[in-house]
Amino acid sequence: MNIGDLLTVRLIISTKEDMEFVHLKDMRASCFEPVDVLSAYQYKDNLGFYKSTKDAATHFFFDKINKGTYVLEYDVRVNNKGNFSNGITTIQSMYAPEFTSHSNGIQVKVQN
């Protein structure tokens, strides 16, 4: 990838049970700048959530997630060259933190 490229971050949530009051935190590598920085409530594919973009991560807050599979996407732009570590994505029940899961981190290499 190169400086100026537009990337789409795709997060897939798959749950076997209905869940309430869930927080998803998607950490970004420092070479990625989010395109949409306004926080707002959104409703997509029968899933309502509040999306909040911060300096190092994008946060999603769900009142309820019904069992099933959901896809969340947002765009970032590459703004620096070099080797970077992309952070992990963590999903956790806010009132029962023992229910949690996370992704693997990856290495990102930006040329030019």
Backbone bond lengths (Angstrom), bond angles and torsions (degrees), N, CA, C in turn:
res aa  C-N    CA-C-N  psi(-1)  N-CA   C-N-CA  omega(-1)  CA-C   N-CA-C  phi
1 M - - - 1.443 - - 1.514 108.70 -
2 N 1.323 115.70 158.93 1.456 122.14 -175.73 1.523 110.79 -126.82
3 I 1.327 115.90 161.86 1.461 121.35 176.24 1.524 109.00 -58.93
4 G 1.313 116.57 135.17 1.457 122.23 179.78 1.516 114.14 95.22
5 D 1.338 117.93 -12.67 1.465 120.48 178.73 1.523 110.89 -63.90
6 L 1.324 115.54 144.27 1.461 121.90 175.65 1.523 107.84 -101.58
7 L 1.329 116.60 123.49 1.461 122.13 -179.64 1.517 109.76 -116.39
8 T 1.314 115.50 148.21 1.449 121.25 174.41 1.519 109.02 -107.31
9 V 1.323 116.16 120.84 1.463 122.18 176.35 1.523 106.65 -85.12
10 R 1.332 116.43 126.50 1.466 120.93 -179.74 1.520 108.82 -118.40
11 L 1.327 116.17 120.74 1.459 123.13 178.43 1.520 108.04 -111.62
12 I 1.323 117.00 127.45 1.458 121.97 179.71 1.524 108.83 -111.52
13 I 1.324 115.78 121.30 1.459 122.15 178.29 1.525 107.50 -107.07
14 S 1.311 115.90 126.47 1.460 120.99 177.68 1.526 107.95 -129.17
15 T 1.331 116.20 121.65 1.458 120.15 -178.68 1.528 110.39 -131.71
16 K 1.315 115.34 142.90 1.465 121.43 -178.82 1.519 112.50 -92.73
17 E 1.338 116.66 -10.24 1.459 121.96 -179.00 1.518 109.67 -136.84
18 D 1.330 116.24 157.78 1.458 120.37 172.83 1.529 108.32 -66.87
19 M 1.324 115.78 141.23 1.470 120.54 179.90 1.523 108.69 -132.02
20 E 1.346 115.84 152.05 1.452 121.52 177.44 1.521 110.31 -126.81
21 F 1.325 115.97 148.07 1.460 124.37 175.41 1.532 111.24 52.91
22 V 1.323 113.92 74.56 1.466 122.57 -175.21 1.524 109.00 -117.91
23 H 1.341 115.44 141.56 1.460 123.01 177.15 1.523 108.85 -118.50
24 L 1.338 116.39 128.09 1.464 122.13 174.89 1.524 107.62 -115.92
25 K 1.318 116.72 125.87 1.469 122.41 -178.71 1.517 108.36 -119.05
26 D 1.341 116.96 116.48 1.462 122.40 -179.74 1.525 109.17 -108.84
27 M 1.338 115.56 105.64 1.469 121.35 179.86 1.532 109.61 -76.54
28 R 1.333 116.99 142.50 1.466 122.48 -179.98 1.519 110.94 -113.20
29 A 1.346 115.04 149.52 1.466 119.97 170.84 1.530 107.85 -67.69
30 S 1.330 116.68 154.01 1.462 119.82 -176.25 1.524 113.52 -69.97
31 C 1.330 117.64 -7.93 1.464 120.59 177.89 1.524 112.31 -88.48
32 F 1.320 117.79 -2.45 1.464 121.95 -178.43 1.512 111.25 -106.46
33 E 1.319 115.99 127.87 1.461 122.27 176.98 1.529 108.04 -113.55
34 P 1.339 118.60 121.93 1.463 119.57 -179.01 1.527 111.52 -64.43
35 V 1.320 116.32 142.89 1.461 121.65 179.69 1.524 110.35 -79.40
36 D 1.321 117.08 -45.94 1.464 122.36 -179.43 1.525 108.87 -100.22
37 V 1.322 117.14 109.98 1.463 120.22 -174.87 1.530 113.25 -106.22
38 L 1.314 117.15 0.95 1.461 119.95 -179.58 1.523 110.40 -83.93
39 S 1.304 115.76 131.42 1.458 120.95 176.64 1.522 108.86 -81.47
40 A 1.340 115.57 140.11 1.462 119.12 -178.40 1.518 110.58 -166.93
41 Y 1.334 115.08 159.22 1.453 120.86 172.57 1.515 107.55 -81.52
42 Q 1.340 116.74 136.74 1.463 121.87 -179.94 1.518 109.72 -132.53
43 Y 1.319 115.24 156.93 1.455 121.58 177.81 1.515 107.56 -136.52
44 K 1.346 116.81 115.38 1.457 121.88 -178.74 1.522 109.71 -141.31
45 D 1.315 116.08 134.03 1.470 122.10 175.54 1.526 112.37 52.01
46 N 1.328 117.29 49.20 1.466 123.03 178.74 1.527 113.35 62.12
47 L 1.316 116.55 27.37 1.460 121.31 179.08 1.527 108.75 -133.70
48 G 1.327 116.39 119.22 1.452 121.23 177.36 1.517 110.16 -100.56
49 F 1.336 116.61 139.20 1.463 120.36 -177.91 1.521 110.22 -158.25
50 Y 1.327 115.11 157.38 1.456 122.12 172.61 1.514 107.32 -102.44
51 K 1.329 117.04 123.31 1.470 122.43 -179.33 1.522 108.76 -105.94
52 S 1.334 115.82 127.29 1.458 122.12 -178.95 1.523 109.23 -128.52
53 T 1.332 116.75 119.88 1.464 121.72 -179.25 1.520 109.41 -97.37
54 K 1.320 116.17 125.41 1.463 122.62 178.77 1.534 109.14 -119.64
55 D 1.343 117.17 -177.08 1.461 121.43 -176.56 1.524 113.80 -60.23
56 A 1.314 117.85 -46.12 1.461 121.05 -172.63 1.527 114.06 -108.07
57 A 1.326 117.46 -9.16 1.464 119.12 -174.59 1.525 110.69 -155.33
58 T 1.319 114.22 161.29 1.457 121.73 170.34 1.517 107.04 -111.12
59 H 1.327 116.69 130.20 1.458 122.56 -176.16 1.524 109.79 -110.12
60 F 1.325 115.56 140.68 1.454 122.86 175.30 1.528 107.41 -124.39
61 F 1.325 116.94 130.34 1.462 122.08 179.44 1.529 108.33 -119.59
62 F 1.330 116.06 124.87 1.451 122.68 -176.74 1.527 109.57 -115.95
63 D 1.323 117.11 131.39 1.461 120.41 171.25 1.523 109.52 -74.39
64 K 1.335 115.78 -38.26 1.460 120.53 -178.89 1.519 109.88 -152.78
65 I 1.338 115.44 137.25 1.460 121.97 171.66 1.527 106.50 -123.63
66 N 1.325 116.74 113.85 1.465 120.38 175.88 1.523 109.33 -74.72
67 K 1.336 116.60 153.87 1.457 119.02 -178.67 1.519 109.45 -58.89
68 G 1.331 114.40 142.98 1.455 120.66 -177.45 1.517 110.65 143.95
69 T 1.327 115.28 -167.16 1.467 122.11 -179.41 1.525 108.65 -121.34
70 Y 1.326 115.89 133.89 1.453 122.76 -177.40 1.526 109.47 -131.23
71 V 1.330 115.80 148.53 1.462 121.53 178.95 1.527 108.46 -121.17
72 L 1.330 116.09 124.57 1.464 122.61 175.51 1.522 107.67 -112.82
73 E 1.322 117.18 139.47 1.461 120.78 179.87 1.520 110.31 -137.32
74 Y 1.330 114.98 146.99 1.459 120.97 170.28 1.523 108.07 -152.73
75 D 1.323 116.39 157.09 1.465 121.74 -174.83 1.520 111.98 -100.49
76 V 1.329 114.65 145.28 1.468 122.30 173.21 1.524 108.19 -132.57
77 R 1.327 115.51 155.23 1.460 120.72 177.22 1.530 108.27 -116.29
78 V 1.335 116.09 138.79 1.467 122.03 179.21 1.527 108.17 -77.69
79 N 1.356 117.14 127.72 1.464 119.11 -175.25 1.526 115.09 -126.01
80 N 1.337 119.73 -0.92 1.466 122.16 178.76 1.515 109.98 -144.68
81 K 1.340 116.36 151.98 1.462 118.41 175.81 1.521 109.59 -101.67
82 G 1.330 115.09 156.74 1.455 120.88 -179.98 1.515 111.02 133.43
83 N 1.335 115.22 -167.19 1.464 122.48 177.87 1.525 108.68 -106.01
84 F 1.323 116.60 131.56 1.454 121.95 -174.94 1.520 110.44 -134.16
85 S 1.319 115.74 155.18 1.463 121.97 172.85 1.520 107.91 -105.16
86 N 1.337 115.58 121.23 1.457 119.66 175.63 1.519 107.50 -84.04
87 G 1.297 116.87 134.98 1.456 121.04 -177.00 1.519 112.87 -71.21
88 I 1.316 114.92 176.20 1.455 120.75 179.14 1.523 110.30 -87.15
89 T 1.309 115.56 162.90 1.453 122.42 172.43 1.518 107.21 -109.04
90 T 1.317 116.50 128.87 1.457 121.82 -178.01 1.524 109.61 -120.31
91 I 1.331 116.13 135.62 1.457 121.64 173.72 1.524 107.12 -122.62
92 Q 1.340 116.01 134.39 1.458 119.27 -173.00 1.527 110.63 -152.30
93 S 1.321 115.01 142.15 1.457 120.77 172.39 1.532 107.83 -71.24
94 M 1.317 116.61 130.18 1.462 119.93 -175.71 1.524 112.83 -72.28
95 Y 1.330 118.11 -27.57 1.455 120.81 -177.30 1.522 113.12 -109.22
96 A 1.321 116.38 -4.21 1.468 121.79 174.31 1.531 107.02 -139.61
97 P 1.347 116.90 74.54 1.462 120.98 -171.50 1.526 114.97 -63.02
98 E 1.325 117.40 -9.85 1.465 118.81 176.25 1.536 111.18 -70.08
99 F 1.332 117.27 -16.36 1.466 121.87 174.70 1.522 108.14 -92.58
100 T 1.320 115.62 96.19 1.455 121.54 -175.67 1.520 110.59 -146.95
101 S 1.314 115.11 158.32 1.462 121.20 175.28 1.524 107.76 -154.70
102 H 1.319 116.80 159.40 1.462 119.77 178.53 1.526 110.36 -149.46
103 S 1.318 114.59 159.85 1.460 121.55 178.24 1.523 109.87 -92.02
104 N 1.310 115.84 176.55 1.468 121.39 172.45 1.517 108.86 -86.08
105 G 1.314 116.54 152.76 1.455 120.90 171.81 1.522 108.55 -84.16
106 I 1.337 117.15 157.12 1.461 121.08 178.30 1.525 109.97 -131.20
107 Q 1.317 115.68 161.67 1.455 122.35 174.84 1.528 108.32 -95.40
108 V 1.330 116.71 139.01 1.457 122.61 -179.70 1.522 108.03 -121.36
109 K 1.327 116.76 130.55 1.465 121.27 177.54 1.525 108.81 -118.57
110 V 1.350 115.48 121.41 1.456 121.40 -179.39 1.523 107.91 -111.97
111 Q 1.321 115.77 126.93 1.459 121.76 178.85 1.513 109.47 -104.65
112 N 1.318 115.61 156.92 1.470 122.96 175.10 1.496 110.57 54.31
